[in-house]
Amino acid sequence: MKRILSLFCMMAASFAEGQTLAAPESARLSPAEQNIADARKSITGNPQQYQGYNALAAALVRRAQETSNASFYAQAEAAIKNSLQMAPDTFDTEKIRVSILLGEHDFPAALDAAQALNKKVPDDVMVYGLLTDANMELGNYKDAEATAQWMLNLRPGNLPALTRAAKLRELFGDAEGAYELMELALQSTSPADAEERASLLTQMGHLRLASGSADAAEKLLQQATSLIPNYPAALGDLAKIRIAGKQFADAVALLEQRYQAVPRAENLYDLAEALQLAGRHDEAKRAFADFGRRSLAESNAKDNSNRKLVFYYADKVQMPVKALDLAKQEFQWRHDVFTLDAYAWALHENGQEAEARKQIETALAVGIRDASLLRHAGEIAAKIGDTFAAESYLKQSVDLNAMDSERARITLAGLPQAAKQ
């Protein structure tokens, strides 16, 4: 891949100009909440105007992103249906509909719809953003890079392009470049937009954590939670820091807060793992069982926790056949690095080591440096008997000093001594 994603800083500073603080009376509302209130007021005054429903749907999508509460997408979908009844085939309405499809994780449908919009209006920046999002989630990374570059070419330094380019750079293994882009995005964000700044600070903290810089990550994540107390994404990464530091009780407390705020199945899985590490085995067992029931119930929907369920079946309840069946189900429609990782691990647990190695190396070929993926690659290579490759992967996982690094260190210590000389 080219790794260009250039022109990212040419006009970034201009987006910081002209920012104004929100009025004191709306300080208690997030921008999305304020926009929801304004849109509903507009609809009440002009119920036959489709623009009010569009504004409501867009605000609901943003609120869903702020809170990780998927119920807002259903409300947004209802608003869009009203809009389309009044004004069918409206371009802006269709863009919002694609963002809802992305939020609901129906990535193939979102990609098809975004491609159709791009043919209608080939110079719309945000359509390229929608294409980038869908392609990233499906694992079409070359296409995602191309559409992100188009965003930067059309409007250099725009905030949506900076954040997408940063995600791609992380996937391509350029964590420092990704961090620089996120810094530019933060500088371009209004001080009044606490939710957006918390999100960017959390992503910056995640990048520092992924690079093994726990102290720097901690400072950024604490800044995020100072803006938005109990910010779910920040709590999750703070918990990873606590686990890496063997502060398991603190990790449990953080993940309990996150689960209370966002009671999704994948968050319950992380909490169960922390409970297990903290020695609270009965509670962990109950949490894992609850996760298994909830995750299975949603496994046929696009918005699911199937990747976590694969690892649950493979690692927690020793049901490798179920893990592989589920991994194949996900692999049929998306080939992003994390789906490839889950598929590879399920293959490994079923003794299909050659295919497991093919899939994990396909994931790593994108460039990603992730402690979990590297550990899996190391264990798969060790199982095949390629101890030199196993040592290389496991050392890279250990060097990242992340959650999976301790297990990688244990596996590395068990390799034949000849591989380490």
PECORUR-V254021 format. One record per residue. N is the residue number from 1. RES is the residue in three letters. PHI is phi in radians with two decimals (NA if undefined). Layout:
N/RES/PHI + N/RES/PHI
This chain:
1/MET/NA + 2/LYS/-1.42 + 3/ARG/1.07 + 4/ILE/-1.41 + 5/LEU/0.78 + 6/SER/-1.55 + 7/LEU/1.11 + 8/PHE/-1.31 + 9/CYS/-2.02 + 10/MET/-1.06 + 11/MET/-2.20 + 12/ALA/-1.03 + 13/ALA/-1.10 + 14/SER/-1.13 + 15/PHE/-1.31 + 16/ALA/-1.45 + 17/GLU/-1.36 + 18/GLY/1.33 + 19/GLN/-1.30 + 20/THR/-2.21 + 21/LEU/-1.33 + 22/ALA/-1.22 + 23/ALA/-1.12 + 24/PRO/-0.96 + 25/GLU/-1.20 + 26/SER/-1.82 + 27/ALA/-1.11 + 28/ARG/-1.41 + 29/LEU/-1.78 + 30/SER/-1.24 + 31/PRO/-0.96 + 32/ALA/-1.14 + 33/GLU/-1.10 + 34/GLN/-1.13 + 35/ASN/-1.16 + 36/ILE/-1.10 + 37/ALA/-1.09 + 38/ASP/-1.14 + 39/ALA/-1.16 + 40/ARG/-1.16 + 41/LYS/-1.13 + 42/SER/-1.11 + 43/ILE/-1.13 + 44/THR/-1.09 + 45/GLY/-1.36 + 46/ASN/-2.40 + 47/PRO/-1.16 + 48/GLN/-1.71 + 49/GLN/-1.70 + 50/TYR/-1.15 + 51/GLN/-1.06 + 52/GLY/-1.12 + 53/TYR/-1.21 + 54/ASN/-1.10 + 55/ALA/-1.08 + 56/LEU/-1.13 + 57/ALA/-1.08 + 58/ALA/-1.09 + 59/ALA/-1.18 + 60/LEU/-1.16 + 61/VAL/-1.07 + 62/ARG/-1.14 + 63/ARG/-1.12 + 64/ALA/-1.07 + 65/GLN/-1.20 + 66/GLU/-1.14 + 67/THR/-1.85 + 68/SER/1.03 + 69/ASN/-1.73 + 70/ALA/-1.20 + 71/SER/-1.11 + 72/PHE/-1.16 + 73/TYR/-1.17 + 74/ALA/-1.12 + 75/GLN/-1.16 + 76/ALA/-1.12 + 77/GLU/-1.08 + 78/ALA/-1.11 + 79/ALA/-1.13 + 80/ILE/-1.15 + 81/LYS/-1.07 + 82/ASN/-1.09 + 83/SER/-1.10 + 84/LEU/-1.18 + 85/GLN/-1.16 + 86/MET/-1.46 + 87/ALA/-2.50 + 88/PRO/-1.09 + 89/ASP/1.07 + 90/THR/-1.39 + 91/PHE/-1.02 + 92/ASP/-1.10 + 93/THR/-1.11 + 94/GLU/-1.14 + 95/LYS/-1.12 + 96/ILE/-1.13 + 97/ARG/-1.08 + 98/VAL/-1.13 + 99/SER/-1.10 + 100/ILE/-1.21 + 101/LEU/-1.01 + 102/LEU/-1.12 + 103/GLY/-1.10 + 104/GLU/-1.50 + 105/HIS/1.17 + 106/ASP/-1.58 + 107/PHE/-1.17 + 108/PRO/-1.06 + 109/ALA/-1.15 + 110/ALA/-1.11 + 111/LEU/-1.12 + 112/ASP/-1.04 + 113/ALA/-1.17 + 114/ALA/-1.17 + 115/GLN/-1.10 + 116/ALA/-1.11 + 117/LEU/-1.15 + 118/ASN/-1.12 + 119/LYS/-1.20 + 120/LYS/-1.21 + 121/VAL/-2.32 + 122/PRO/-1.35 + 123/ASP/-2.12 + 124/ASP/-1.52 + 125/VAL/-1.07 + 126/MET/-1.27 + 127/VAL/-1.12 + 128/TYR/-1.12 + 129/GLY/-1.13 + 130/LEU/-1.13 + 131/LEU/-1.09 + 132/THR/-1.08 + 133/ASP/-1.05 + 134/ALA/-1.12 + 135/ASN/-1.14 + 136/MET/-1.07 + 137/GLU/-1.17 + 138/LEU/-1.53 + 139/GLY/1.54 + 140/ASN/-1.53 + 141/TYR/-1.26 + 142/LYS/-1.10 + 143/ASP/-1.16 + 144/ALA/-1.10 + 145/GLU/-1.12 + 146/ALA/-1.13 + 147/THR/-1.28 + 148/ALA/-1.12 + 149/GLN/-1.11 + 150/TRP/-1.07 + 151/MET/-1.02 + 152/LEU/-1.24 + 153/ASN/-1.19 + 154/LEU/-1.25 + 155/ARG/-2.54 + 156/PRO/-0.95 + 157/GLY/1.38 + 158/ASN/-1.25 + 159/LEU/-1.02 + 160/PRO/-1.03 + 161/ALA/-1.24 + 162/LEU/-1.06 + 163/THR/-1.20 + 164/ARG/-1.21 + 165/ALA/-1.08 + 166/ALA/-1.11 + 167/LYS/-1.09 + 168/LEU/-1.16 + 169/ARG/-1.07 + 170/GLU/-1.09 + 171/LEU/-1.07 + 172/PHE/-1.47 + 173/GLY/1.60 + 174/ASP/-1.80 + 175/ALA/-1.14 + 176/GLU/-1.19 + 177/GLY/-1.09 + 178/ALA/-1.10 + 179/TYR/-1.11 + 180/GLU/-1.06 + 181/LEU/-1.15 + 182/MET/-1.15 + 183/GLU/-1.08 + 184/LEU/-1.07 + 185/ALA/-1.09 + 186/LEU/-1.12 + 187/GLN/-1.12 + 188/SER/-1.60 + 189/THR/-1.84 + 190/SER/-1.02 + 191/PRO/-1.02 + 192/ALA/-1.36 + 193/ASP/-1.58 + 194/ALA/-1.09 + 195/GLU/-1.12 + 196/GLU/-1.15 + 197/ARG/-1.17 + 198/ALA/-1.09 + 199/SER/-1.09 + 200/LEU/-1.17 + 201/LEU/-1.08 + 202/THR/-1.13 + 203/GLN/-1.14 + 204/MET/-1.16 + 205/GLY/-1.09 + 206/HIS/-1.04 + 207/LEU/-1.13 + 208/ARG/-1.15 + 209/LEU/-1.15 + 210/ALA/-1.11 + 211/SER/-1.58 + 212/GLY/1.56 + 213/SER/-1.73 + 214/ALA/-1.13 + 215/ASP/-1.12 + 216/ALA/-1.13 + 217/ALA/-1.09 + 218/GLU/-1.01 + 219/LYS/-1.08 + 220/LEU/-1.17 + 221/LEU/-1.19 + 222/GLN/-1.16 + 223/GLN/-1.08 + 224/ALA/-1.09 + 225/THR/-1.30 + 226/SER/-1.25 + 227/LEU/-1.38 + 228/ILE/-2.26 + 229/PRO/-0.98 + 230/ASN/1.06 + 231/TYR/-1.10 + 232/PRO/-0.98 + 233/ALA/-1.11 + 234/ALA/-1.17 + 235/LEU/-1.05 + 236/GLY/-1.09 + 237/ASP/-1.29 + 238/LEU/-1.08 + 239/ALA/-1.12 + 240/LYS/-1.08 + 241/ILE/-1.11 + 242/ARG/-1.11 + 243/ILE/-1.17 + 244/ALA/-1.06 + 245/GLY/-1.57 + 246/LYS/1.08 + 247/GLN/-1.67 + 248/PHE/-1.21 + 249/ALA/-1.10 + 250/ASP/-1.15 + 251/ALA/-1.08 + 252/VAL/-1.04 + 253/ALA/-1.05 + 254/LEU/-1.14 + 255/LEU/-1.28 + 256/GLU/-1.15 + 257/GLN/-1.05 + 258/ARG/-1.13 + 259/TYR/-1.17 + 260/GLN/-1.12 + 261/ALA/-1.31 + 262/VAL/-2.35 + 263/PRO/-1.40 + 264/ARG/-1.56 + 265/ALA/-1.06 + 266/GLU/-1.11 + 267/ASN/-1.23 + 268/LEU/-1.16 + 269/TYR/-1.06 + 270/ASP/-1.08 + 271/LEU/-1.11 + 272/ALA/-1.07 + 273/GLU/-1.10 + 274/ALA/-1.16 + 275/LEU/-1.06 + 276/GLN/-1.11 + 277/LEU/-1.11 + 278/ALA/-1.38 + 279/GLY/1.42 + 280/ARG/-1.63 + 281/HIS/-1.20 + 282/ASP/-1.13 + 283/GLU/-1.13 + 284/ALA/-1.11 + 285/LYS/-1.06 + 286/ARG/-1.15 + 287/ALA/-1.15 + 288/PHE/-1.11 + 289/ALA/-1.11 + 290/ASP/-1.11 + 291/PHE/-1.01 + 292/GLY/-1.00 + 293/ARG/-1.16 + 294/ARG/-1.19 + 295/SER/-1.16 + 296/LEU/-1.10 + 297/ALA/-1.11 + 298/GLU/-1.83 + 299/SER/-1.19 + 300/ASN/-1.59 + 301/ALA/-1.51 + 302/LYS/-1.18 + 303/ASP/-1.49 + 304/ASN/-2.38 + 305/SER/-2.09 + 306/ASN/-1.13 + 307/ARG/-1.13 + 308/LYS/-1.13 + 309/LEU/-1.15 + 310/VAL/-1.00 + 311/PHE/-1.20 + 312/TYR/-1.07 + 313/TYR/-1.14 + 314/ALA/-1.31 + 315/ASP/-1.86 + 316/LYS/-1.76 + 317/VAL/-2.12 + 318/GLN/0.87 + 319/MET/-2.11 + 320/PRO/-1.09 + 321/VAL/-1.14 + 322/LYS/-1.07 + 323/ALA/-1.04 + 324/LEU/-1.23 + 325/ASP/-1.04 + 326/LEU/-1.21 + 327/ALA/-1.10 + 328/LYS/-1.12 + 329/GLN/-1.06 + 330/GLU/-1.21 + 331/PHE/-1.13 + 332/GLN/-1.11 + 333/TRP/-2.16 + 334/ARG/-2.62 + 335/HIS/-2.21 + 336/ASP/-1.18 + 337/VAL/-1.09 + 338/PHE/-1.36 + 339/THR/-1.22 + 340/LEU/-1.06 + 341/ASP/-1.09 + 342/ALA/-1.09 + 343/TYR/-1.11 + 344/ALA/-1.05 + 345/TRP/-1.17 + 346/ALA/-1.14 + 347/LEU/-1.07 + 348/HIS/-1.04 + 349/GLU/-1.19 + 350/ASN/-1.76 + 351/GLY/1.37 + 352/GLN/-1.68 + 353/GLU/-1.21 + 354/ALA/-1.11 + 355/GLU/-1.22 + 356/ALA/-1.05 + 357/ARG/-1.13 + 358/LYS/-1.03 + 359/GLN/-1.26 + 360/ILE/-1.23 + 361/GLU/-1.28 + 362/THR/-1.11 + 363/ALA/-1.10 + 364/LEU/-1.22 + 365/ALA/-1.12 + 366/VAL/-1.10 + 367/GLY/2.08 + 368/ILE/-1.03 + 369/ARG/-2.02 + 370/ASP/-2.24 + 371/ALA/-1.06 + 372/SER/-1.20 + 373/LEU/-1.08 + 374/LEU/-1.16 + 375/ARG/-1.13 + 376/HIS/-1.04 + 377/ALA/-1.05 + 378/GLY/-1.14 + 379/GLU/-1.20 + 380/ILE/-1.16 + 381/ALA/-1.10 + 382/ALA/-1.11 + 383/LYS/-1.12 + 384/ILE/-1.26 + 385/GLY/1.82 + 386/ASP/-1.55 + 387/THR/-1.23 + 388/PHE/-1.18 + 389/ALA/-1.12 + 390/ALA/-1.04 + 391/GLU/-1.07 + 392/SER/-1.07 + 393/TYR/-1.12 + 394/LEU/-1.18 + 395/LYS/-1.11 + 396/GLN/-1.11 + 397/SER/-1.13 + 398/VAL/-1.09 + 399/ASP/-1.11 + 400/LEU/-1.33 + 401/ASN/0.89 + 402/ALA/-1.93 + 403/MET/-1.00 + 404/ASP/-1.46 + 405/SER/-1.16 + 406/GLU/-1.15 + 407/ARG/-1.15 + 408/ALA/-1.08 + 409/ARG/-1.12 + 410/ILE/-1.15 + 411/THR/-1.11 + 412/LEU/-1.07 + 413/ALA/-1.12 + 414/GLY/-1.55 + 415/LEU/-1.21 + 416/PRO/-0.97 + 417/GLN/-1.08 + 418/ALA/-1.08 + 419/ALA/-1.25 + 420/LYS/-1.72 + 421/GLN/-1.58
